[in-house]
Each structure stands twice: as structure tokens, then as C-alpha cells.
């Protein structure tokens, strides 16, 4: 099931994609999914970020291939950091290149969307707390990351977390292909088989640090191939089963 959040006219709703239409939900997907009976043509709605997380918990150095390209040792525990909710944008939205940075990088990732409140859960319980999966671009001001020594500023600019286009509820997170395209050129290609810490372990680990709330996202890390983008570029994250998350880089006005 592909769950979307969308606007039609002045209305913002959740829905389920059914072929070339979107069936409207009567509530949020974090409770029971109920349909109103209304629907709209998919090509007449605007897809938004599929949820509004209270926080995005992201992973550093969680692909073996990425650790190798960054000359980093594999972490003994998941290396987590936060992106604020103000970083979130949706499909077709603009990534704003901040004037304080001279190297802004793309990082295509699989995002895990939390379904219900989770605190201190075992990894064997993780699946019960996952609503589904989405595409994430963990945009990073790489030069600021290096100069600051910690990652809050480099990861936290407005528009630095494109997510979407949907939340797919049925996906085998142990073997997922992830591709990133820069101006239609393939620049990243990986599979979650290369993760240092898999999805169930990540959900459990994070839940022992902080309470996860419905709609929160865990961005599971990026494979090798990260690199810079410039104003005027188009970025596209493709994950089989989830579709394509496309965004455009613009200079801050």
C-alpha cells in the first residue's frame, strides 16, 4: 500500500494510491486506515512530504561502501544525529543552497516511518512499530560538517531533508536497491544488504535513546557515491517499490 499526503485546492489530506487515482483517507495513517469513498485523479493533486515528523534520526557511516569511500572505520554502535522538522520538504520542492556553504552534497537513503510511540523496544518488536518506508535525501553542507566537527549546522538547514513520494507499507528492508541520479546521471547505487546496522536494530537502538513518535523518520544511511550538487541541478532518489523523489537545487535569494 502506498500512502501519500497531498493537496487538492486548499485541502491537505492523506490518501492511498490506487492506479491513477488517490483514495482519500478519513484520518491519518498512524491509526487504522479508513477511506472516505472520495478519490481524486493522481495527476491533479500535488504530492507533499508524506508525513510531518517531530524529528528525523539519521545515521552516519552505516554502509560499508560509504565508510570505505570516506576512509572511516565502521562504528561499534549506530552513529546517530538529528535533523529538525524544518528541514523537511516534499517531492518536486526546491533544495535551497545556503550562502554560508561552498559544498552541498546529496545523500540518497531509505527512510523508515514510525507508526506508533516506541520506547525501549527489542529489535524483535521493531516491525510492529514501522508504518512503512520512504525515500530520503540527507542533504549535507560538507564543508561546514568538516569545519564544525559536529553535524547540526551542516545537516540542519531548511530544505535539507526531502522525503517522499509515498510511504510504502510493504517492503523487504533487508534487500532494497537505492539509486541517486544527478541531472539524470547515476551517481549512487547501493543495497541495504550493505548496511552495518539493519532496520530492526536501528529502530530498537534509537528507541532506547529517545522516544519515537508516530511519523518520525529514521534515515538509515547512504551508500557510496556521495558528492556535490550545484544550483540548477536536479536530484532524484529512486527506490524500487517506492518510486522517485525528485528535487531541484536553487540558490538562496
Wavefront OBJ file of the C-alpha trace (Angstrom):
o trace
v 0.000 0.000 0.000
v 1.315 3.421 -0.981
v 0.221 6.115 1.440
v 0.542 9.753 0.378
v -0.086 13.169 1.821
v -1.363 15.572 -0.800
v -3.086 18.832 -1.507
v -6.066 19.407 -3.742
v -7.111 23.014 -3.964
v -6.838 24.335 -0.417
v -7.315 20.935 1.205
v -4.472 18.807 2.589
v -5.283 15.129 3.028
v -3.831 11.667 3.407
v -4.705 9.065 0.824
v -3.823 5.755 -0.770
v -2.661 5.474 -4.372
v -4.861 3.190 -6.437
v -3.673 3.089 -10.037
v -4.109 6.577 -11.465
v -6.172 7.892 -8.570
v -5.778 8.730 -4.898
v -8.383 7.404 -2.475
v -8.938 9.817 0.406
v -8.394 8.714 3.999
v -10.675 9.949 6.778
v -7.816 10.254 9.278
v -4.045 9.969 9.496
v -2.381 6.641 8.647
v -0.973 6.314 12.165
v -4.259 4.933 13.398
v -6.443 2.487 11.496
v -6.608 3.288 7.797
v -10.140 4.241 6.796
v -11.239 5.565 3.410
v -13.963 8.160 2.879
v -15.056 6.862 -0.518
v -13.806 10.019 -2.250
v -10.950 9.984 -4.734
v -9.012 12.339 -6.998
v -7.032 11.794 -10.199
v -3.382 11.357 -9.277
v -2.264 13.813 -11.954
v -4.484 16.547 -10.470
v -3.121 16.504 -6.927
v 0.157 17.806 -5.531
v 2.114 15.260 -3.530
v 3.569 16.642 -0.303
v 6.058 15.225 2.182
v 4.237 12.009 3.148
v 4.391 12.741 6.885
v 5.357 15.516 9.294
v 7.971 14.051 11.644
v 8.703 15.564 15.037
v 12.318 14.631 14.274
v 14.441 12.839 11.717
v 17.012 10.496 13.207
v 19.754 9.941 10.663
v 22.683 7.535 10.561
v 26.308 8.286 9.848
v 28.625 5.714 8.248
v 26.026 2.925 8.099
v 27.019 1.483 4.706
v 30.276 -0.390 4.391
v 30.814 1.113 0.928
v 30.347 4.654 2.260
v 32.745 4.015 5.151
v 35.338 2.907 2.623
v 34.969 5.975 0.407
v 35.157 8.281 3.446
v 38.164 6.392 4.895
v 36.177 5.819 8.095
v 36.187 2.914 10.498
v 32.929 1.055 10.951
v 31.167 2.291 14.096
v 30.759 -0.102 17.027
v 27.295 1.353 17.690
v 24.910 3.216 15.372
v 26.156 6.777 14.876
v 23.001 8.863 15.107
v 22.277 12.566 14.661
v 19.131 14.669 14.324
v 17.696 16.782 11.553
v 14.978 19.211 12.690
v 11.463 19.042 11.224
v 12.064 22.385 9.486
v 14.410 20.571 7.066
v 11.507 18.617 5.550
v 10.320 19.261 2.005
v 8.381 17.063 -0.402
v 8.588 15.849 -3.996
v 9.321 18.486 -6.637
v 10.224 21.043 -3.958
v 13.395 23.158 -4.009
v 16.577 22.483 -2.047
v 17.993 25.878 -1.098
v 21.783 26.182 -1.331
v 22.853 28.285 1.686
v 25.366 31.095 1.046
v 27.470 30.008 4.043
v 28.433 26.746 2.320
v 30.556 26.049 -0.747
v 29.942 22.286 -0.931
v 26.454 20.885 -0.534
v 26.217 17.106 -1.063
v 23.374 14.712 -1.853
v 22.906 11.503 0.154
v 20.203 9.109 -1.072
v 18.731 6.964 1.698
v 15.939 4.611 2.722
v 13.735 6.180 5.389
v 11.773 4.211 7.981
v 8.472 5.787 9.089
v 7.379 5.048 12.655
v 3.740 4.019 13.170
v 3.253 4.318 16.935
v 5.023 5.531 20.052
v 8.128 3.454 20.709
v 10.323 3.485 23.793
v 12.863 0.850 24.779
v 11.676 -1.845 22.384
v 13.556 -5.013 21.413
v 14.675 -5.409 17.812
v 12.331 -8.402 17.518
v 9.457 -5.964 18.126
v 10.593 -3.360 15.599
v 8.313 -4.405 12.735
v 5.253 -3.740 14.891
v 6.304 -0.087 15.173
v 7.026 0.553 11.483
v 4.310 2.019 9.264
v 6.399 1.832 6.115
v 9.282 3.230 4.115
v 10.079 6.319 2.064
v 12.917 7.943 0.105
v 15.118 10.473 1.916
v 17.826 12.843 0.694
v 20.068 13.658 3.670
v 21.411 16.907 2.186
v 24.692 17.923 3.821
v 26.844 21.044 3.759
v 30.054 19.005 3.660
v 32.478 21.855 4.192
v 30.615 23.001 7.302
v 30.455 19.435 8.590
v 34.231 19.231 8.400
v 34.894 22.665 9.878
v 32.391 22.402 12.748
v 33.420 18.950 13.939
v 29.792 18.183 14.748
v 26.929 17.929 12.337
v 23.992 20.030 13.498
v 24.573 23.042 11.249
v 25.685 21.086 8.187
v 22.636 18.809 8.294
v 20.066 21.223 9.676
v 19.424 23.936 7.081
v 15.839 24.455 5.949
v 15.018 22.204 2.936
v 17.851 19.752 3.755
v 15.544 16.722 4.150
v 13.482 15.988 1.050
v 11.238 12.961 1.699
v 8.653 11.115 -0.401
v 6.914 10.495 -2.658
v 4.954 7.990 -0.545
v 5.067 5.652 2.429
v 5.189 2.081 1.134
v 3.862 -0.305 3.781
v 5.076 -3.499 2.105
v 8.830 -3.704 1.559
v 11.608 -6.129 2.435
v 14.006 -3.705 4.112
v 16.794 -6.311 4.209
v 17.337 -6.114 0.445
v 16.412 -2.790 -1.140
v 18.145 -1.165 -4.122
v 18.825 2.563 -3.734
v 19.852 4.807 -6.625
v 20.629 8.518 -6.792
v 20.646 10.478 -10.051
v 22.250 13.888 -10.546
v 20.868 15.518 -13.699
v 19.778 12.044 -14.917
v 23.272 10.600 -14.333
v 23.526 7.658 -11.932
v 25.857 8.666 -9.079
v 24.863 6.300 -6.258
v 23.848 2.647 -6.377
v 23.604 0.519 -3.249
v 21.550 -2.103 -1.468
v 20.529 -2.372 2.173
v 22.345 -5.708 2.309
v 25.418 -3.484 2.788
v 24.075 -1.828 5.956
v 26.268 -2.065 9.030
v 23.179 -1.966 11.271
v 19.895 -3.205 9.813
v 16.476 -1.625 10.223
v 15.218 -3.656 13.241
v 18.436 -2.987 15.144
v 18.256 0.732 14.339
v 14.654 1.111 15.495
v 15.457 -0.670 18.744
v 18.681 1.280 19.340
v 17.104 4.686 18.760
v 14.095 3.817 20.930
v 16.468 3.199 23.846
v 17.863 6.716 23.388
v 14.732 8.753 22.681
v 11.011 8.150 22.406
v 9.934 7.680 18.812
v 6.596 9.249 17.894
v 4.164 8.489 15.047
v 5.517 9.962 11.825
v 9.124 10.151 12.974
v 11.663 9.035 10.372
v 14.866 7.066 10.742
v 17.099 7.738 7.726
v 19.206 4.597 7.550
v 22.398 5.960 5.989
v 23.770 6.411 2.497
v 25.772 4.111 0.192
v 28.951 5.109 -1.627
v 28.885 7.808 -4.265
v 28.000 10.930 -2.296
v 29.044 14.121 -3.988
v 28.379 17.814 -4.537
v 25.445 19.451 -6.269
v 25.019 22.991 -7.533
v 22.178 25.463 -8.048
v 20.393 24.448 -11.232
v 20.887 20.715 -10.610
v 18.116 18.128 -10.358
v 18.395 15.338 -7.788
v 16.385 12.148 -7.947
v 16.331 9.299 -5.414
v 14.883 6.047 -6.756
v 13.993 3.055 -4.603
v 12.238 0.107 -6.206
v 8.724 -0.154 -4.824
v 8.747 3.409 -3.518
v 9.047 5.373 -6.728
v 11.095 8.506 -7.323
v 11.822 11.547 -5.150
v 12.855 14.458 -7.372
v 14.003 17.889 -6.177
v 15.674 20.959 -7.647
v 18.652 22.870 -6.245
v 18.332 26.653 -6.159
v 20.479 29.477 -4.800
v 19.133 31.302 -1.760
v 17.601 34.562 -2.901
l 1 2 3 4 5 6 7 8 9 10 11 12 13 14 15 16 17 18 19 20 21 22 23 24 25 26 27 28 29 30 31 32 33 34 35 36 37 38 39 40 41 42 43 44 45 46 47 48 49 50 51 52 53 54 55 56 57 58 59 60 61 62 63 64 65 66 67 68 69 70 71 72 73 74 75 76 77 78 79 80 81 82 83 84 85 86 87 88 89 90 91 92 93 94 95 96 97 98 99 100 101 102 103 104 105 106 107 108 109 110 111 112 113 114 115 116 117 118 119 120 121 122 123 124 125 126 127 128 129 130 131 132 133 134 135 136 137 138 139 140 141 142 143 144 145 146 147 148 149 150 151 152 153 154 155 156 157 158 159 160 161 162 163 164 165 166 167 168 169 170 171 172 173 174 175 176 177 178 179 180 181 182 183 184 185 186 187 188 189 190 191 192 193 194 195 196 197 198 199 200 201 202 203 204 205 206 207 208 209 210 211 212 213 214 215 216 217 218 219 220 221 222 223 224 225 226 227 228 229 230 231 232 233 234 235 236 237 238 239 240 241 242 243 244 245 246 247 248 249 250 251 252 253
